[in-house]
């Protein structure tokens, strides 16, 4: 008799649970149909703070958008175990885009051109409506991002681990870029992403050819005219810190522009204001200097970045004057070709040889 009572009681409890679950799911749907319990409006270029709880499993944020406008929406956890999830609803309430985990760590990011004009809605929530926590939501477009100028070294810091810094620059179809990022103050695994004028990811750096603290480089030919967006963050989304970022560009008419799949080749010397051909490799017998700084002592303070392609490994090596400790080029070897970016017309003195270098990229070597 007791066993029968236990079995009946267990069955009753199981049926009760299965009856409650659909009711709870339906209540969440009803909340979404009725409207937000939190959120508000967000302006272009603004960041807002929000919170997801069991009583508020989502928040709505609205903004005015225009057809064809490129918007970038990011959501990162600032406290708690929240696993961010984003949805973008058009003025009619239909879902136009959604995302989870595109950003660093568990951060979410939507980057897209709007299909309509009117009031858009951003739904910020947990991906499974299970974990809770605080978040920071950012809405921006290229007009509200800091501009990257060619040859400029930008030093900045990512304050929270699961967040990224965004920059923009104007690109030209067929032209190319070289992007380098160095960890100069704790940023765990520096990572770069390049978004095209439509917000689509077209290039990123590798996580297998470097270790924490080592700089990253991206060489890329650009497919279109228009604004591009660069995202910088710690790949794992767990270690905030400082970094140095440099963009170098070269002309669409330059030969040998690197692409994502072709064998890499650095840009030839950009056309200077004074007539200048790519400097030839000197044949002056000169022992290899022990360090980069010693080799380039005659132009100290007038160069920014050095690249060299290692044919044996198929990997670009690099040296950033802003962060020598992170360089993968430690000395300039004979019978090697190096690309050196100088900030003005200079003369490089190596042994008995004087090599003219012109503002921009120059190919240099010796034996």
C-alpha positions as CSV (number, residue, x, y, z in Angstrom):
1,X,0.0,0.0,0.0
2,X,2.8,2.4,0.9
3,X,4.6,1.7,-2.4
4,X,1.4,2.5,-4.3
5,X,1.0,5.8,-2.5
6,X,4.7,6.7,-3.3
7,X,4.3,5.8,-6.9
8,X,1.0,7.8,-7.3
9,X,2.6,10.8,-5.5
10,X,5.7,10.8,-7.7
11,X,3.5,10.6,-10.8
12,X,1.4,13.5,-9.6
13,X,4.5,15.7,-9.1
14,X,5.9,14.8,-12.5
15,X,2.6,15.7,-14.2
16,X,2.6,19.0,-12.2
17,X,6.0,19.9,-13.5
18,X,5.1,19.2,-17.1
19,X,2.0,21.4,-16.7
20,X,4.0,24.3,-15.3
21,X,6.8,24.4,-17.9
22,X,4.5,25.3,-20.9
23,X,2.7,27.9,-18.8
24,X,6.0,29.5,-17.9
25,X,7.2,29.5,-21.6
26,X,3.8,31.0,-22.6
27,X,4.1,33.7,-20.0
28,X,7.5,34.8,-21.5
29,X,6.0,35.0,-25.0
30,X,3.1,37.0,-23.6
31,X,5.6,39.5,-22.0
32,X,7.3,39.9,-25.4
33,X,4.0,40.4,-27.1
34,X,2.9,43.1,-24.6
35,X,6.1,45.1,-24.5
36,X,9.2,45.8,-22.5
37,X,9.5,45.8,-18.7
38,X,12.8,47.8,-19.0
39,X,15.0,49.4,-21.6
40,X,14.2,52.7,-23.4
41,X,15.7,54.7,-26.2
42,X,19.3,54.6,-27.4
43,X,21.0,57.2,-29.6
44,X,23.6,56.6,-32.3
45,X,27.0,56.6,-30.7
46,X,25.6,55.9,-27.2
47,X,26.3,53.1,-24.7
48,X,23.7,52.1,-22.1
49,X,23.6,49.8,-19.2
50,X,21.0,47.1,-18.7
51,X,20.2,44.1,-16.6
52,X,18.7,40.7,-17.3
53,X,16.9,39.0,-14.4
54,X,14.4,36.1,-14.1
55,X,11.7,38.7,-13.8
56,X,12.9,40.7,-16.8
57,X,14.3,38.1,-19.2
58,X,14.8,40.7,-22.0
59,X,15.0,44.4,-22.5
60,X,13.9,46.6,-25.5
61,X,15.9,49.5,-26.8
62,X,14.6,51.6,-29.7
63,X,16.3,54.0,-32.1
64,X,15.6,55.8,-35.4
65,X,17.2,54.3,-38.4
66,X,17.5,55.1,-42.1
67,X,17.4,52.6,-45.0
68,X,21.0,51.8,-46.1
69,X,22.5,53.0,-42.8
70,X,25.4,50.8,-41.5
71,X,24.8,50.1,-37.8
72,X,26.9,48.2,-35.3
73,X,25.3,46.9,-32.1
74,X,27.4,45.3,-29.4
75,X,26.3,43.6,-26.1
76,X,28.8,42.5,-23.5
77,X,28.4,41.2,-20.0
78,X,29.6,43.6,-17.3
79,X,28.5,41.4,-14.3
80,X,27.0,38.0,-13.7
81,X,26.9,34.9,-15.9
82,X,24.8,36.4,-18.7
83,X,25.3,34.9,-22.2
84,X,24.4,37.9,-24.4
85,X,22.0,37.5,-27.3
86,X,20.8,40.3,-29.7
87,X,17.9,40.6,-32.0
88,X,17.2,43.6,-34.3
89,X,13.5,44.2,-35.2
90,X,12.5,46.4,-38.1
91,X,9.8,49.1,-37.9
92,X,7.1,46.5,-38.5
93,X,8.4,44.3,-35.7
94,X,9.9,41.6,-38.0
95,X,13.3,40.2,-37.1
96,X,15.9,41.7,-39.4
97,X,19.1,40.3,-37.7
98,X,20.3,38.4,-34.7
99,X,23.5,37.3,-33.1
100,X,25.3,35.5,-30.3
101,X,29.1,35.1,-29.7
102,X,30.3,37.2,-32.6
103,X,32.2,39.5,-30.3
104,X,35.0,38.7,-27.8
105,X,34.2,35.8,-25.4
106,X,30.4,35.6,-25.1
107,X,29.8,39.1,-26.4
108,X,27.3,39.5,-29.2
109,X,27.5,41.9,-32.2
110,X,25.2,42.8,-35.0
111,X,26.7,44.8,-37.9
112,X,24.4,45.4,-40.9
113,X,22.9,47.9,-43.2
114,X,19.3,48.7,-42.4
115,X,16.6,47.6,-44.9
116,X,14.0,50.2,-43.9
117,X,13.6,53.7,-42.4
118,X,11.8,54.1,-39.1
119,X,11.9,53.1,-35.5
120,X,14.0,50.0,-34.9
121,X,14.0,47.8,-31.8
122,X,16.9,46.0,-30.2
123,X,16.1,43.0,-28.0
124,X,18.8,42.4,-25.4
125,X,18.5,39.0,-23.6
126,X,20.2,35.8,-22.5
127,X,20.6,33.3,-25.3
128,X,18.6,30.6,-23.4
129,X,16.6,32.8,-21.0
130,X,18.5,31.0,-18.2
131,X,21.5,33.0,-17.0
132,X,21.2,36.5,-15.6
133,X,23.5,39.6,-15.2
134,X,24.3,43.1,-16.2
135,X,25.3,44.2,-19.6
136,X,26.5,47.2,-21.7
137,X,24.8,47.8,-25.0
138,X,26.4,50.0,-27.7
139,X,24.8,51.4,-30.8
140,X,27.1,53.1,-33.3
141,X,28.0,53.7,-37.0
142,X,31.2,54.8,-38.8
143,X,30.3,58.4,-38.4
144,X,30.6,58.0,-34.6
145,X,33.8,55.9,-34.5
146,X,37.3,57.3,-34.1
147,X,39.1,57.5,-37.5
148,X,42.3,55.6,-38.2
149,X,44.8,57.6,-40.3
150,X,47.5,55.8,-42.2
151,X,50.8,55.7,-40.3
152,X,49.2,56.9,-37.1
153,X,49.9,54.9,-33.9
154,X,46.9,54.7,-31.6
155,X,47.4,53.7,-28.0
156,X,44.3,52.7,-26.1
157,X,43.0,50.4,-23.5
158,X,40.1,47.9,-23.3
159,X,38.6,48.4,-19.8
160,X,36.4,45.3,-19.6
161,X,37.4,41.9,-20.8
162,X,34.4,41.0,-22.9
163,X,34.4,44.3,-24.9
164,X,36.0,45.5,-28.1
165,X,37.2,48.8,-29.4
166,X,36.0,49.9,-32.9
167,X,37.7,52.2,-35.4
168,X,36.9,53.3,-39.0
169,X,38.8,54.3,-42.1
170,X,38.0,55.1,-45.7
171,X,39.2,52.5,-48.1
172,X,39.6,52.3,-51.9
173,X,38.8,49.3,-54.0
174,X,42.0,47.5,-55.0
175,X,44.0,49.4,-52.4
176,X,45.5,47.6,-49.5
177,X,46.1,47.9,-45.8
178,X,48.6,46.6,-43.2
179,X,47.2,46.5,-39.7
180,X,49.3,45.7,-36.6
181,X,48.2,45.5,-33.0
182,X,50.5,45.1,-30.0
183,X,49.7,44.2,-26.4
184,X,51.5,46.9,-24.5
185,X,49.8,46.6,-21.1
186,X,48.3,43.2,-20.3
187,X,45.9,42.6,-23.2
188,X,45.8,38.8,-23.3
189,X,45.6,37.7,-27.0
190,X,45.3,40.8,-29.3
191,X,42.9,40.1,-32.1
192,X,41.8,42.1,-35.2
193,X,38.7,41.9,-37.4
194,X,38.0,43.9,-40.5
195,X,34.4,44.6,-41.5
196,X,33.5,45.9,-45.0
197,X,31.2,48.8,-45.9
198,X,28.2,46.4,-45.4
199,X,29.3,45.3,-41.9
200,X,30.4,41.9,-43.1
201,X,33.5,40.3,-41.7
202,X,36.1,39.9,-44.5
203,X,39.4,39.3,-42.6
204,X,40.7,38.5,-39.1
205,X,44.0,37.6,-37.6
206,X,45.2,34.2,-36.5
207,X,45.1,32.7,-33.0
208,X,47.4,29.9,-33.8
209,X,50.6,31.7,-34.9
210,X,51.1,33.8,-31.8
211,X,51.2,33.7,-28.1
212,X,49.8,36.1,-25.4
213,X,51.5,39.5,-25.6
214,X,52.8,39.0,-29.2
215,X,51.6,41.4,-31.8
216,X,49.3,40.5,-34.7
217,X,49.4,41.7,-38.3
218,X,46.8,41.7,-41.1
219,X,47.6,42.3,-44.7
220,X,44.6,42.8,-47.0
221,X,43.6,44.1,-50.4
222,X,40.3,46.0,-50.1
223,X,37.3,44.9,-52.3
224,X,35.3,48.1,-52.3
225,X,35.3,51.9,-51.8
226,X,33.8,53.2,-48.6
227,X,34.1,53.0,-44.8
228,X,35.7,50.0,-43.2
229,X,35.5,49.1,-39.5
230,X,38.3,47.6,-37.4
231,X,37.5,45.7,-34.2
232,X,40.2,45.2,-31.6
233,X,39.8,42.9,-28.6
234,X,41.2,40.1,-26.5
235,X,40.3,36.9,-28.4
236,X,39.3,35.0,-25.3
237,X,37.4,37.9,-23.8
238,X,38.9,37.4,-20.4
239,X,41.9,39.7,-20.1
240,X,41.5,43.5,-20.5
241,X,44.6,45.7,-21.1
242,X,46.3,48.3,-23.3
243,X,47.4,48.0,-26.9
244,X,49.0,49.9,-29.7
245,X,47.3,49.9,-33.2
246,X,48.8,51.1,-36.5
247,X,47.2,51.3,-39.9
248,X,49.3,51.6,-43.1
249,X,47.7,51.9,-46.5
250,X,48.9,51.8,-50.1
251,X,47.6,52.8,-53.5
252,X,45.3,50.7,-55.7
253,X,47.9,51.2,-58.5
254,X,50.7,49.6,-56.5
255,X,51.6,46.1,-57.8
256,X,51.8,43.1,-55.6
257,X,49.0,44.0,-53.3
258,X,48.5,41.3,-50.7
259,X,45.2,39.4,-50.5
260,X,43.7,37.0,-48.0
261,X,44.6,33.9,-50.1
262,X,47.5,34.9,-52.4
263,X,51.1,34.6,-51.4
264,X,51.8,37.7,-49.4
265,X,53.9,40.5,-50.9
266,X,54.4,43.9,-49.1
267,X,53.5,47.1,-50.9
268,X,56.1,48.8,-53.1
269,X,57.2,52.3,-52.2
270,X,54.3,54.7,-52.4
271,X,54.8,57.5,-54.9
272,X,56.5,60.4,-53.0
273,X,56.4,64.1,-53.7
274,X,60.0,63.9,-54.9
275,X,61.0,61.4,-57.7
276,X,62.0,58.1,-56.1
277,X,62.2,54.6,-57.2
278,X,62.2,51.6,-54.9
279,X,65.7,51.6,-53.3
280,X,67.9,48.9,-54.7
281,X,69.6,46.4,-52.5
282,X,73.1,47.5,-51.9
283,X,75.9,45.1,-52.6
284,X,78.2,46.6,-50.0
285,X,79.6,43.8,-47.8
286,X,78.3,44.6,-44.4
287,X,78.1,42.3,-41.4
288,X,74.6,41.8,-40.0
289,X,73.9,44.2,-37.1
290,X,73.1,42.5,-33.9
291,X,69.8,44.3,-33.4
292,X,67.2,46.3,-35.4
293,X,67.9,49.4,-33.3
294,X,71.6,49.2,-34.2
295,X,70.9,48.6,-37.9
296,X,68.6,51.6,-38.1
297,X,70.4,53.9,-35.8
298,X,70.9,56.5,-38.5
299,X,67.1,56.9,-38.9
300,X,66.1,56.5,-35.3
301,X,62.7,57.9,-34.5
302,X,61.8,58.2,-38.2
303,X,60.5,54.6,-38.9
304,X,57.4,52.9,-37.5
305,X,57.1,49.3,-38.8
306,X,59.2,46.7,-40.5
307,X,58.0,43.5,-42.3
308,X,59.9,40.5,-43.7
309,X,58.4,37.4,-45.3
310,X,59.9,34.1,-44.1
311,X,59.8,31.8,-47.0
312,X,60.7,28.8,-44.9
313,X,57.7,29.1,-42.7
314,X,55.3,31.1,-44.9
315,X,54.8,33.6,-42.1
316,X,55.2,37.4,-42.0
317,X,57.6,38.6,-39.4
318,X,57.3,42.2,-38.1
319,X,58.8,44.9,-35.9
320,X,56.9,47.8,-34.4
321,X,59.0,50.6,-33.1
322,X,56.3,51.5,-30.6
323,X,56.7,48.0,-28.9
324,X,60.1,46.4,-29.7
325,X,59.6,43.8,-27.0
326,X,56.8,42.1,-29.0
327,X,58.6,42.0,-32.3
328,X,59.2,38.8,-34.2
329,X,62.1,40.5,-36.1
330,X,65.0,40.8,-33.7
331,X,67.9,41.4,-36.1
332,X,68.3,42.4,-39.8
333,X,70.1,39.5,-41.6
334,X,72.1,39.6,-44.8
335,X,70.5,38.2,-48.0
336,X,67.1,39.2,-46.7
337,X,64.6,41.8,-48.0
338,X,62.8,44.1,-45.5
339,X,60.0,46.5,-45.9
340,X,60.5,49.6,-43.8
341,X,57.9,52.3,-43.3
342,X,59.5,55.7,-42.7
343,X,57.7,58.9,-41.6
344,X,59.8,61.3,-43.9
345,X,62.5,61.2,-46.6
346,X,65.7,59.9,-44.9
347,X,69.1,58.3,-45.7
348,X,69.8,55.0,-44.1
349,X,73.6,54.5,-43.4
350,X,74.7,50.9,-43.2
351,X,78.5,50.4,-43.0
352,X,79.9,52.4,-46.0
353,X,76.6,52.4,-47.8
354,X,74.0,55.2,-47.9
355,X,70.5,54.2,-48.9
356,X,67.9,56.8,-49.7
357,X,64.5,56.0,-48.2
358,X,61.3,58.0,-49.0
359,X,58.3,58.7,-46.9
360,X,56.1,55.5,-46.9
361,X,57.2,51.9,-47.6
362,X,60.7,51.1,-48.9
363,X,62.4,47.8,-49.7
364,X,65.8,47.4,-48.2
365,X,68.5,44.7,-48.0
366,X,72.2,44.0,-48.0
367,X,74.8,41.3,-48.2
